[in-house]
Amino acid sequence: MDMTDARWRTATRSSNNGGNCVEVADNLPGRVLVRDSKDRAGGVLTFAPDAWRAFVGSAGRHGRAG
């Protein structure tokens, strides 16, 4: 997979949590890439944009402390 043009950004909820961060590249047509910021040379997960939006929406609803 060609990731040359991927523009990586740290996920908004990844700050100040002891280094447990993910980076997201959502600028490529038809896919969203996700990787571990501590292992940038490691594996990359690929999501369809609709699947990524559904995941983020679900995580936001279920990931908040109540």
Phi and psi restraints in degrees (range 20) as a CNS / XPLOR table:
assign (resid 1 and name C) (resid 2 and name N)
       (resid 2 and name CA) (resid 2 and name C) 1.0 -84.5 20.0 2
assign (resid 2 and name N) (resid 2 and name CA)
       (resid 2 and name C) (resid 3 and name N) 1.0 116.6 20.0 2
assign (resid 2 and name C) (resid 3 and name N)
       (resid 3 and name CA) (resid 3 and name C) 1.0 -114.9 20.0 2
assign (resid 3 and name N) (resid 3 and name CA)
       (resid 3 and name C) (resid 4 and name N) 1.0 17.8 20.0 2
assign (resid 3 and name C) (resid 4 and name N)
       (resid 4 and name CA) (resid 4 and name C) 1.0 -54.1 20.0 2
assign (resid 4 and name N) (resid 4 and name CA)
       (resid 4 and name C) (resid 5 and name N) 1.0 -42.5 20.0 2
assign (resid 4 and name C) (resid 5 and name N)
       (resid 5 and name CA) (resid 5 and name C) 1.0 -91.2 20.0 2
assign (resid 5 and name N) (resid 5 and name CA)
       (resid 5 and name C) (resid 6 and name N) 1.0 4.5 20.0 2
assign (resid 5 and name C) (resid 6 and name N)
       (resid 6 and name CA) (resid 6 and name C) 1.0 -64.1 20.0 2
assign (resid 6 and name N) (resid 6 and name CA)
       (resid 6 and name C) (resid 7 and name N) 1.0 130.0 20.0 2
assign (resid 6 and name C) (resid 7 and name N)
       (resid 7 and name CA) (resid 7 and name C) 1.0 -105.4 20.0 2
assign (resid 7 and name N) (resid 7 and name CA)
       (resid 7 and name C) (resid 8 and name N) 1.0 103.6 20.0 2
assign (resid 7 and name C) (resid 8 and name N)
       (resid 8 and name CA) (resid 8 and name C) 1.0 -83.3 20.0 2
assign (resid 8 and name N) (resid 8 and name CA)
       (resid 8 and name C) (resid 9 and name N) 1.0 140.9 20.0 2
assign (resid 8 and name C) (resid 9 and name N)
       (resid 9 and name CA) (resid 9 and name C) 1.0 -138.8 20.0 2
assign (resid 9 and name N) (resid 9 and name CA)
       (resid 9 and name C) (resid 10 and name N) 1.0 149.7 20.0 2
assign (resid 9 and name C) (resid 10 and name N)
       (resid 10 and name CA) (resid 10 and name C) 1.0 -76.0 20.0 2
assign (resid 10 and name N) (resid 10 and name CA)
       (resid 10 and name C) (resid 11 and name N) 1.0 135.1 20.0 2
assign (resid 10 and name C) (resid 11 and name N)
       (resid 11 and name CA) (resid 11 and name C) 1.0 -60.4 20.0 2
assign (resid 11 and name N) (resid 11 and name CA)
       (resid 11 and name C) (resid 12 and name N) 1.0 142.3 20.0 2
assign (resid 11 and name C) (resid 12 and name N)
       (resid 12 and name CA) (resid 12 and name C) 1.0 -58.4 20.0 2
assign (resid 12 and name N) (resid 12 and name CA)
       (resid 12 and name C) (resid 13 and name N) 1.0 -34.9 20.0 2
assign (resid 12 and name C) (resid 13 and name N)
       (resid 13 and name CA) (resid 13 and name C) 1.0 -89.8 20.0 2
assign (resid 13 and name N) (resid 13 and name CA)
       (resid 13 and name C) (resid 14 and name N) 1.0 10.8 20.0 2
assign (resid 13 and name C) (resid 14 and name N)
       (resid 14 and name CA) (resid 14 and name C) 1.0 -92.2 20.0 2
assign (resid 14 and name N) (resid 14 and name CA)
       (resid 14 and name C) (resid 15 and name N) 1.0 -6.4 20.0 2
assign (resid 14 and name C) (resid 15 and name N)
       (resid 15 and name CA) (resid 15 and name C) 1.0 -78.6 20.0 2
assign (resid 15 and name N) (resid 15 and name CA)
       (resid 15 and name C) (resid 16 and name N) 1.0 150.7 20.0 2
assign (resid 15 and name C) (resid 16 and name N)
       (resid 16 and name CA) (resid 16 and name C) 1.0 56.3 20.0 2
assign (resid 16 and name N) (resid 16 and name CA)
       (resid 16 and name C) (resid 17 and name N) 1.0 38.1 20.0 2
assign (resid 16 and name C) (resid 17 and name N)
       (resid 17 and name CA) (resid 17 and name C) 1.0 -126.7 20.0 2
assign (resid 17 and name N) (resid 17 and name CA)
       (resid 17 and name C) (resid 18 and name N) 1.0 33.8 20.0 2
assign (resid 17 and name C) (resid 18 and name N)
       (resid 18 and name CA) (resid 18 and name C) 1.0 76.0 20.0 2
assign (resid 18 and name N) (resid 18 and name CA)
       (resid 18 and name C) (resid 19 and name N) 1.0 22.2 20.0 2
assign (resid 18 and name C) (resid 19 and name N)
       (resid 19 and name CA) (resid 19 and name C) 1.0 90.5 20.0 2
assign (resid 19 and name N) (resid 19 and name CA)
       (resid 19 and name C) (resid 20 and name N) 1.0 2.3 20.0 2
assign (resid 19 and name C) (resid 20 and name N)
       (resid 20 and name CA) (resid 20 and name C) 1.0 -84.0 20.0 2
assign (resid 20 and name N) (resid 20 and name CA)
       (resid 20 and name C) (resid 21 and name N) 1.0 79.2 20.0 2
assign (resid 20 and name C) (resid 21 and name N)
       (resid 21 and name CA) (resid 21 and name C) 1.0 -119.2 20.0 2
assign (resid 21 and name N) (resid 21 and name CA)
       (resid 21 and name C) (resid 22 and name N) 1.0 150.6 20.0 2
assign (resid 21 and name C) (resid 22 and name N)
       (resid 22 and name CA) (resid 22 and name C) 1.0 -119.8 20.0 2
assign (resid 22 and name N) (resid 22 and name CA)
       (resid 22 and name C) (resid 23 and name N) 1.0 153.2 20.0 2
assign (resid 22 and name C) (resid 23 and name N)
       (resid 23 and name CA) (resid 23 and name C) 1.0 -118.0 20.0 2
assign (resid 23 and name N) (resid 23 and name CA)
       (resid 23 and name C) (resid 24 and name N) 1.0 145.2 20.0 2
assign (resid 23 and name C) (resid 24 and name N)
       (resid 24 and name CA) (resid 24 and name C) 1.0 -125.8 20.0 2
assign (resid 24 and name N) (resid 24 and name CA)
       (resid 24 and name C) (resid 25 and name N) 1.0 138.1 20.0 2
assign (resid 24 and name C) (resid 25 and name N)
       (resid 25 and name CA) (resid 25 and name C) 1.0 -121.3 20.0 2
assign (resid 25 and name N) (resid 25 and name CA)
       (resid 25 and name C) (resid 26 and name N) 1.0 110.3 20.0 2
assign (resid 25 and name C) (resid 26 and name N)
       (resid 26 and name CA) (resid 26 and name C) 1.0 -118.7 20.0 2
assign (resid 26 and name N) (resid 26 and name CA)
       (resid 26 and name C) (resid 27 and name N) 1.0 24.5 20.0 2
assign (resid 26 and name C) (resid 27 and name N)
       (resid 27 and name CA) (resid 27 and name C) 1.0 -98.4 20.0 2
assign (resid 27 and name N) (resid 27 and name CA)
       (resid 27 and name C) (resid 28 and name N) 1.0 -3.0 20.0 2
assign (resid 27 and name C) (resid 28 and name N)
       (resid 28 and name CA) (resid 28 and name C) 1.0 -91.5 20.0 2
assign (resid 28 and name N) (resid 28 and name CA)
       (resid 28 and name C) (resid 29 and name N) 1.0 139.5 20.0 2
assign (resid 28 and name C) (resid 29 and name N)
       (resid 29 and name CA) (resid 29 and name C) 1.0 -61.9 20.0 2
assign (resid 29 and name N) (resid 29 and name CA)
       (resid 29 and name C) (resid 30 and name N) 1.0 127.5 20.0 2
assign (resid 29 and name C) (resid 30 and name N)
       (resid 30 and name CA) (resid 30 and name C) 1.0 77.2 20.0 2
assign (resid 30 and name N) (resid 30 and name CA)
       (resid 30 and name C) (resid 31 and name N) 1.0 8.2 20.0 2
assign (resid 30 and name C) (resid 31 and name N)
       (resid 31 and name CA) (resid 31 and name C) 1.0 -157.5 20.0 2
assign (resid 31 and name N) (resid 31 and name CA)
       (resid 31 and name C) (resid 32 and name N) 1.0 153.7 20.0 2
assign (resid 31 and name C) (resid 32 and name N)
       (resid 32 and name CA) (resid 32 and name C) 1.0 -124.1 20.0 2
assign (resid 32 and name N) (resid 32 and name CA)
       (resid 32 and name C) (resid 33 and name N) 1.0 128.6 20.0 2
assign (resid 32 and name C) (resid 33 and name N)
       (resid 33 and name CA) (resid 33 and name C) 1.0 -105.2 20.0 2
assign (resid 33 and name N) (resid 33 and name CA)
       (resid 33 and name C) (resid 34 and name N) 1.0 143.4 20.0 2
assign (resid 33 and name C) (resid 34 and name N)
       (resid 34 and name CA) (resid 34 and name C) 1.0 -135.8 20.0 2
assign (resid 34 and name N) (resid 34 and name CA)
       (resid 34 and name C) (resid 35 and name N) 1.0 134.7 20.0 2
assign (resid 34 and name C) (resid 35 and name N)
       (resid 35 and name CA) (resid 35 and name C) 1.0 -143.2 20.0 2
assign (resid 35 and name N) (resid 35 and name CA)
       (resid 35 and name C) (resid 36 and name N) 1.0 164.3 20.0 2
assign (resid 35 and name C) (resid 36 and name N)
       (resid 36 and name CA) (resid 36 and name C) 1.0 -81.9 20.0 2
assign (resid 36 and name N) (resid 36 and name CA)
       (resid 36 and name C) (resid 37 and name N) 1.0 124.0 20.0 2
assign (resid 36 and name C) (resid 37 and name N)
       (resid 37 and name CA) (resid 37 and name C) 1.0 -66.3 20.0 2
assign (resid 37 and name N) (resid 37 and name CA)
       (resid 37 and name C) (resid 38 and name N) 1.0 -20.5 20.0 2
assign (resid 37 and name C) (resid 38 and name N)
       (resid 38 and name CA) (resid 38 and name C) 1.0 -84.2 20.0 2
assign (resid 38 and name N) (resid 38 and name CA)
       (resid 38 and name C) (resid 39 and name N) 1.0 -12.6 20.0 2
assign (resid 38 and name C) (resid 39 and name N)
       (resid 39 and name CA) (resid 39 and name C) 1.0 -139.7 20.0 2
assign (resid 39 and name N) (resid 39 and name CA)
       (resid 39 and name C) (resid 40 and name N) 1.0 65.3 20.0 2
assign (resid 39 and name C) (resid 40 and name N)
       (resid 40 and name CA) (resid 40 and name C) 1.0 -63.3 20.0 2
assign (resid 40 and name N) (resid 40 and name CA)
       (resid 40 and name C) (resid 41 and name N) 1.0 -23.6 20.0 2
assign (resid 40 and name C) (resid 41 and name N)
       (resid 41 and name CA) (resid 41 and name C) 1.0 -87.0 20.0 2
assign (resid 41 and name N) (resid 41 and name CA)
       (resid 41 and name C) (resid 42 and name N) 1.0 -5.4 20.0 2
assign (resid 41 and name C) (resid 42 and name N)
       (resid 42 and name CA) (resid 42 and name C) 1.0 -79.1 20.0 2
assign (resid 42 and name N) (resid 42 and name CA)
       (resid 42 and name C) (resid 43 and name N) 1.0 -158.4 20.0 2
assign (resid 42 and name C) (resid 43 and name N)
       (resid 43 and name CA) (resid 43 and name C) 1.0 -68.4 20.0 2
assign (resid 43 and name N) (resid 43 and name CA)
       (resid 43 and name C) (resid 44 and name N) 1.0 155.5 20.0 2
assign (resid 43 and name C) (resid 44 and name N)
       (resid 44 and name CA) (resid 44 and name C) 1.0 -126.5 20.0 2
assign (resid 44 and name N) (resid 44 and name CA)
       (resid 44 and name C) (resid 45 and name N) 1.0 130.0 20.0 2
assign (resid 44 and name C) (resid 45 and name N)
       (resid 45 and name CA) (resid 45 and name C) 1.0 -88.4 20.0 2
assign (resid 45 and name N) (resid 45 and name CA)
       (resid 45 and name C) (resid 46 and name N) 1.0 141.8 20.0 2
assign (resid 45 and name C) (resid 46 and name N)
       (resid 46 and name CA) (resid 46 and name C) 1.0 -120.5 20.0 2
assign (resid 46 and name N) (resid 46 and name CA)
       (resid 46 and name C) (resid 47 and name N) 1.0 129.8 20.0 2
assign (resid 46 and name C) (resid 47 and name N)
       (resid 47 and name CA) (resid 47 and name C) 1.0 -122.6 20.0 2
assign (resid 47 and name N) (resid 47 and name CA)
       (resid 47 and name C) (resid 48 and name N) 1.0 147.8 20.0 2
assign (resid 47 and name C) (resid 48 and name N)
       (resid 48 and name CA) (resid 48 and name C) 1.0 -70.6 20.0 2
assign (resid 48 and name N) (resid 48 and name CA)
       (resid 48 and name C) (resid 49 and name N) 1.0 146.1 20.0 2
assign (resid 48 and name C) (resid 49 and name N)
       (resid 49 and name CA) (resid 49 and name C) 1.0 -52.9 20.0 2
assign (resid 49 and name N) (resid 49 and name CA)
       (resid 49 and name C) (resid 50 and name N) 1.0 -42.1 20.0 2
assign (resid 49 and name C) (resid 50 and name N)
       (resid 50 and name CA) (resid 50 and name C) 1.0 -64.3 20.0 2
assign (resid 50 and name N) (resid 50 and name CA)
       (resid 50 and name C) (resid 51 and name N) 1.0 -40.2 20.0 2
assign (resid 50 and name C) (resid 51 and name N)
       (resid 51 and name CA) (resid 51 and name C) 1.0 -65.9 20.0 2
assign (resid 51 and name N) (resid 51 and name CA)
       (resid 51 and name C) (resid 52 and name N) 1.0 -39.2 20.0 2
assign (resid 51 and name C) (resid 52 and name N)
       (resid 52 and name CA) (resid 52 and name C) 1.0 -63.7 20.0 2
assign (resid 52 and name N) (resid 52 and name CA)
       (resid 52 and name C) (resid 53 and name N) 1.0 -45.9 20.0 2
assign (resid 52 and name C) (resid 53 and name N)
       (resid 53 and name CA) (resid 53 and name C) 1.0 -60.5 20.0 2
assign (resid 53 and name N) (resid 53 and name CA)
       (resid 53 and name C) (resid 54 and name N) 1.0 -41.3 20.0 2
assign (resid 53 and name C) (resid 54 and name N)
       (resid 54 and name CA) (resid 54 and name C) 1.0 -64.5 20.0 2
assign (resid 54 and name N) (resid 54 and name CA)
       (resid 54 and name C) (resid 55 and name N) 1.0 -42.6 20.0 2
assign (resid 54 and name C) (resid 55 and name N)
       (resid 55 and name CA) (resid 55 and name C) 1.0 -62.3 20.0 2
assign (resid 55 and name N) (resid 55 and name CA)
       (resid 55 and name C) (resid 56 and name N) 1.0 -49.8 20.0 2
assign (resid 55 and name C) (resid 56 and name N)
       (resid 56 and name CA) (resid 56 and name C) 1.0 -61.6 20.0 2
assign (resid 56 and name N) (resid 56 and name CA)
       (resid 56 and name C) (resid 57 and name N) 1.0 -41.7 20.0 2
assign (resid 56 and name C) (resid 57 and name N)
       (resid 57 and name CA) (resid 57 and name C) 1.0 -63.3 20.0 2
assign (resid 57 and name N) (resid 57 and name CA)
       (resid 57 and name C) (resid 58 and name N) 1.0 -42.6 20.0 2
assign (resid 57 and name C) (resid 58 and name N)
       (resid 58 and name CA) (resid 58 and name C) 1.0 -68.5 20.0 2
assign (resid 58 and name N) (resid 58 and name CA)
       (resid 58 and name C) (resid 59 and name N) 1.0 -42.4 20.0 2
assign (resid 58 and name C) (resid 59 and name N)
       (resid 59 and name CA) (resid 59 and name C) 1.0 -63.6 20.0 2
assign (resid 59 and name N) (resid 59 and name CA)
       (resid 59 and name C) (resid 60 and name N) 1.0 -37.6 20.0 2
assign (resid 59 and name C) (resid 60 and name N)
       (resid 60 and name CA) (resid 60 and name C) 1.0 -65.1 20.0 2
assign (resid 60 and name N) (resid 60 and name CA)
       (resid 60 and name C) (resid 61 and name N) 1.0 -37.5 20.0 2
assign (resid 60 and name C) (resid 61 and name N)
       (resid 61 and name CA) (resid 61 and name C) 1.0 -73.4 20.0 2
assign (resid 61 and name N) (resid 61 and name CA)
       (resid 61 and name C) (resid 62 and name N) 1.0 -35.5 20.0 2
assign (resid 61 and name C) (resid 62 and name N)
       (resid 62 and name CA) (resid 62 and name C) 1.0 -100.1 20.0 2
assign (resid 62 and name N) (resid 62 and name CA)
       (resid 62 and name C) (resid 63 and name N) 1.0 -10.7 20.0 2
assign (resid 62 and name C) (resid 63 and name N)
       (resid 63 and name CA) (resid 63 and name C) 1.0 -96.1 20.0 2
assign (resid 63 and name N) (resid 63 and name CA)
       (resid 63 and name C) (resid 64 and name N) 1.0 -0.6 20.0 2
assign (resid 63 and name C) (resid 64 and name N)
       (resid 64 and name CA) (resid 64 and name C) 1.0 -87.2 20.0 2
assign (resid 64 and name N) (resid 64 and name CA)
       (resid 64 and name C) (resid 65 and name N) 1.0 138.5 20.0 2
assign (resid 64 and name C) (resid 65 and name N)
       (resid 65 and name CA) (resid 65 and name C) 1.0 -74.6 20.0 2
assign (resid 65 and name N) (resid 65 and name CA)
       (resid 65 and name C) (resid 66 and name N) 1.0 138.9 20.0 2
